[in-house]
């Protein structure tokens, strides 16, 4: 059976409405596409973000061979390549938490995904998250919030806090809403969970669009289905909608200074590395497919990490949070382009061996 992906305008609508309410779930077998809100573009219409003429700002974590952040670098250690061409860095700041280079707080957001996991695994993840929050006597390194995504949508523990014990207690209260998904099973269910999960993810991103500072969005769970099976087709209209969503989400994550992290309990398997096939930027609508919006794809492209699953979820979260200890912020002027949504690859190189830059892997340039 071949399934046409008709529900993908859900994420597009969420992007065009700040703090939009979750759309109604699609119902098999018709899988009819919901109407796009009048506040956003018509379904299938190309959406062009407004070009402000401002420099593009990047947050950069420089990791050594062991994955730990490296402090003490300066602008001369960085070579920024835009489509393989050296780009001039017009501003540079280094933050390492010392008195000489103090840094602003980095907000941490931990999401418990109760839609794409059975209840037992959700409960295990919640226990390890509570354990992480209680470490060091409950003294958190960064202001932290916990979210829970259930069939009813996303709920939160409240305002960001450094009090891990209080946050752990609030996370226990979120347990009431955690339940195994009752959505459709099989291929229809995968399409439904894809649209619903991505829209809720976008709602979190939208809610942080105007919050100043850098944010680490840590998603606990494997993420939503990639929809990469041979029985799933994408129409030309869906590809245009997918491409619009890819472009706008790429812009929003970078502008909101959000780095996404994927963490999960369990043992690694073939599916744990499937995302690596889809890390290249999408240059045109005809190349857009749903795996381009996979959780772990977004994680790497936003400058975060896709952590290999293991049985120590608290340790995985700790490795993510350490990326707040030392980082760099730089900016550059994008080159002039004549048409909308021109994709540019970004890469940062170093003269010193063994260093890797975690930052946005590309952007869409606008006239």
N, C-alpha and C positions, 0 to 999 in steps of 0.2 A: 504494500500500500504506500502510495506517495502522498505526503502531506505538504500542502502549501502553507508557508508561514504568513498568516494574515493578521496576527495580533501585535506586530512589531511597532505599530504607531503608538502603543501605550508609552514606551520610553520617550518617544519624540514629544508627546504631549506633556510629559512630566518635565522635560527640559524647557519647554516654552512657557511654563507656568511656575513661578517660584512658589514653593510649598504647596504644590497641587495635591489634591486628595487622590488617593489611589483609585484607578478606574475599575469599573465592574469587570469581574472575571468573564472570560469568554466561555461559551458553552458548546461542547462537541455535540453533533458532528459538524455543525455549520462553520464554527470558528470565524464568525463575522467580525470584521475589523470595526472597532469603535470609531465614532466620528471625532475628528480633531477639534479641539476647542477653538472658538472664534478668536481667542487671545493669541493663538499661535498660527503658524503657516498652514495652508491647506494640505491635506494628506498628499504626499508625493511631491510637494513643491520644494525646490531647493531653498534651504535656509542659510543666509549669509550673515555671519556675525559682523557687527560694525567694526571697522578698522579705526582705531583711535590714534594711530601714529605714534604711540608710546613704545618705548623699548620693551622687549620681552624679558621678564624676570624668571630666573631659575633658582630653585633651592637644590643644592648639591651635597650629597654625602659622599665622602671619599673613603673607600673601604680598602683595608690591606688584604693580604692573602687569606687571613683567617676570618674575614668579614667584619672586623671591628673598625669603627670610624677613626679616621686619622685627622689629628689637629696639627696646627703649626704651619700650614702651607700659606703661600701668598699668591698674588695674581700672576706672578711670573712662572708659577708651577703649572698653570692651566693653559691648555690650547683648546679653544672651542672651534668645532667644525660644523658648519651649516651646509648640508648637502656636499660634504667633503671639502668645502672651501673654508679656510680660516676666517673667523669672524672676530671683529674687535670687541673686546669686553669693555663696556663703557662705565660700569660700576662694579665694585667688589667689596664684600664684607665677609669677615671670618668670625665665627662664633664657637667658642670652646668652653664656655661656662666659667672661665677664670675671671679674676678681678680686672685683668688687662683687656679681656675680650668677653665681657658679659653678653648673655643672649636673652632674648625674651622667652617667656614660657612657650612650650610647644604642647598643644592640646592633643590628647590621646583619646580616640573613640574606638571602643571595642564592641563589635556587633555579634550577637549570638543568633545564628541562623537556624530557626526552628521550622523552616519551610522545606528545606532541601535535605534534612536529616531525620531519621526515625527518632522517636522520643528518647530511647535509651542512650543514644549517642549525644543527643542534646543535653541530657542530664549530666553525662560524664564531662562534657565540655564546660558546662556551667560550674561544676565542682572545681575544675582546674582553674577556671577564671577567678572564682572566689579565692582559691588558694594563692593565686598570683597577687590579688589585691591585698591580702593579709600579710604578705611578706614584709620583712623589715619593720615589724610592729605596726603594719598598716600605713607606713609613711611612703606615699607614692612619689616618684621622681618628677612627674609631670601632672598637671591637671587632667583628670580622666573622667570620661562618661561611659556608661554601658548602655547599649541598645539591645532590644530583643525584636527580631522580625518574626511574626507569626502570621497566620492566615488573616488576622484582623488588621495587619499593617505593622508599623514600627512604633514601639513604645520606648521610653527612655528612663534612666534612673534619676534624671534631674540635671542640675547644673554641674559643670566640671568641678572636681574637687581633688584635693591632695590627701584627703582622709580615706585611706583604703578600707579601713574597718567599716566606716559609715557606708561606703560605696558597696562593700560586700553585703551588708545588710539590705541595702536597696536592691541589689541584684537578686537576693533571695526572694524578695517580694515580686520580682519580675517572673519568678518561676510559675506563678499562677497562670500566666498567659502562654507558657510554653507547651505546645502540644504537637503531636505528629500531624503532618499535613493530611487533609482530607480531600485534596484536589484530585483531579482525574489522574488515572494511572496510565502507564504506557507512553506512546509517542505524543498523544494529545496532552497528557499531563506534563510531559517535559516542555512542550511549547508554552503551556499555561504558566508553569513555574518560571520559565525564562522571562516572559513578559512581566509577571508580577514581581519577581525578585529584582529585576533590573530597574523597574519603576521605583521600588522602595529604596534601592541603592541611590538612585538619582535624587529622590526626595531628601535623603540625608545630605548629599552634596549641595543641593539647593539651599538647605537650611543653614549651611556654613558659608555661603557665598560672600556674605558681608562681614563675617567674623574675622577680625585682624589676626595675623600671625600664621604660623605653620601648623598643619594638622597631620597626624598619623591616623589613618582609618584602618583598623585591624579587623578583618572579617574572619570570624571563627567558623570554619566549615569549608567544604570543597567548593562552594559557590553554586550558581545555577547551572542547568544543563548547557552544554556547548552547542547542541543541535548540529553535530557534524556528521551524522549518519547518512548513508547513501539514499535513504528513503525520504529525505527532507529536501524540498525544492524551495527556491526563493525567486519570486517574480521580479520583473524589472521595477515595478512600483515599490515592492518591499526593499529592494536593493537601494533605491533612492532614499527611502525612509531610514534604512540602516545607516547609510552614509551620512545623512544629516545628523543622526544621533551620535555617530562616531566623532564627527567634527565638533559638535557642540559640547559633548562630554569631555573631549580632549581639552578644549578651551576652558571649560568650567573647572576641571580638576587643577589645571595649571594656575589659573587666575585666583582660585580660592586657596592655593598653596596646600593642596591635599595630596599626600602620598598614600597609596593603597597597599595594604599588606594582606597576603593570604596565608592563614595558618589553619591546621587541621589535625585532629587525632587520627591515628591509624598507621598502617604500614604502607609505604610507597608502592605503587603498581604502575602499569602502563598508562593508565588514565591520569596519574599524577603529573605526567610530563607532556600530555597532549597539547597543552597551551603553547608550548615552545614552537609549534608549527605556524603560529598565527601572530608572532611578535612584530613582523614588519608592518609599517604604517600603510594604511589604505589610501591610495592616491586618487581613485575615482570610484564613482558609484557602482560601475559595472563589476568591480572587484570586491564589493562589500558582501560579507556573509556573517551569519550570527556568531560564529566563534571569535570574530574580531572584537566582540563585546564580552568575552569571558572574563570572569573575576581575575584570574591570574594573569591574563593578558593585560588588563587594565593596571594591575599591580606593577608589573615590570615597566610598562610604558609611562606610568606616572612617577617613576623614581622610587618606588617601594620595592618590596621583595615578595617572591613566591616561595615560601618556606616548604621544604620537603616534609610531608606528614611523618610524625612519630608519636610516641606515647607520652611525651612531655609537652603538653600545650602551654603550660605556664612558662617553660623555658623558651618556647618559640616566641611568645609574647614579649618576654624579656629581651630577646635578641632584636625584636622590632623596636622596642622603646629605646634601646641604646643608640639608635640612629639620631636621637635628639641631643645626644651629649656634645657632638661636634659636627658642625655643618657650615656650608658657605652659601652666600647668596650673591648672584651676579646677574648682570643684564647686558643685552646687546640689541642693536637696531636691526630689525629684519630687513632683508632686501626688498626693493620695489618689485611688485608683480602686477600683471595685467588682467588676471582673471581670479575669481574667487576660489577659496579653499585649495590653494596650491600647497601640497604636502612637502615639508622639509624634514629630512633626517637630522638629528642632533647627536653629536658625539663629543666627549671631552677626553683628551689624552694628556698624559703626564710623562715627563722625562724620567722620573724616578720609577724603577721597575716594581711590579707587584701591586700597583694601585688601580682601583676601578672606581668609576664615577657612577653613582646612583642618582639619576635625575630624569627629567622628561626626555624621552627618546625621539620626540619629534613635535612639530606644531604645524598648524594650517595658516599659511600666510594669506593676507587679504589685500586687495587694491587700496 
